[in-house]
């Protein structure tokens, strides 16, 4: 991938991504776009789809993978987790303490998910 005409003073080749990085970038864009349309229930640790289904992180990854089977489900799952940390903004939270509480809930959700993920990989 190369950004034509914009190189910010760097050699143009510096903007080229490896094939693997390009796939990861595409997965991130796809995942983030889909997740932006969903609601997040931090209490139940679920993503709420427009059809009302409440799905866990791995279920979301499976659903997104089903729509784009060329994208590895593990990479989609990683992207879902990244979105929760980097892009998720809880609705209606303005108080700093409430924002911190939401962040702690996200961290606890991700830790629990990682533990489950590691346990299932060793089985």
Secondary structure, 3 states (H helix, E strand, C coil): CCCCCCCCCCCHHHHCCCHHHHHHHHHHHHHHHHHCCCEEECCCCEEECCCCCEECHHHHHHHHHHHCCCCCHHHHHHHHHHHHHHCCCCCCCCCHHHHHHHHHHHHHHHHHHHHHHHHHHHC
